[in-house]
Amino acid sequence: MRIRVINGPNLNMLGIREPDIYGRMTYDELCGLIRAHAASRSIEVDIRQSNHEGDLVDWIQQTYGRYDGIVINPGAYTHTSVALLDAVKAVGVPTVEVHISDVSSREEFRQISYIRSACVCTIAGRGVQGYLDAIDVLCGEV
């Protein structure tokens, strides 16, 4: 099984950005955690991060015919990007939306997720564990 993990804007600032909301784990530590979890399940994982919406769209499009699933934390693009929604719909690759924080208990604008309707599920508020849960969902373990 091959899974692509896509992280949107500011995820590279984990451990620095609002640690009371996002925790103290760094982005590199998160990537190591994801790689270890995937390896324990014999899953090939490709992890990417960008602050640029077009990069995220390109990476989603590249999954077509090459990956079995997508784990995506679109960051702020969750609430603004029809382009990400359209890309996920276009490729038809099972996708899980992940948010480290519980977006449902935060600001009103964070209640909107454009990408959600194209995803098999959303995992929010479980911290970095949400990424591991998302991999398990794609593997049919949850």
Disulfide bonds with the S-S distance in Angstrom:
none
